[in-house]
Amino acid sequence: MNDRPTYTVKGSPHFLPDKKKPQSTWLLPRQTVSWAVSGSHTFTWEIGASAEAEAGAILAKAKVSVDTSISNSWTWNSTQTVTDTNTTSKGYRAVLGQVGWKLTGVKTWIAPPCNVKKKTITVVAPRKGDMSIGRQNS
């Protein structure tokens, strides 16, 4: 009964758009966009409702099992040129941002009277790395 909860975490790459300094454009097939990016760009984690208490445990588990460069906040400070060419047959919105992780954690614990309970928690977390261009269908 007094066992600590356990967490299992799975991660999948997830694009985080730059919300503080947004840049985006519509790209038709065979079009290219190139942006010179400099300065400071901060990315912070997004936590599902009522999951703040577990977010730290999810992040700690993810650092061990998914990617050691995951964090709850990451500031990119540099100068870089990012480019994307639409090689598809459809248009999409090119958006400046950074690749992070969508972490899905399952918290398992025993509740009185000896019932096993499970709760799924989703956390989107940035990772340390360069700026990039993501694609959003609009």
Disulfide bonds with the S-S distance in Angstrom:
none
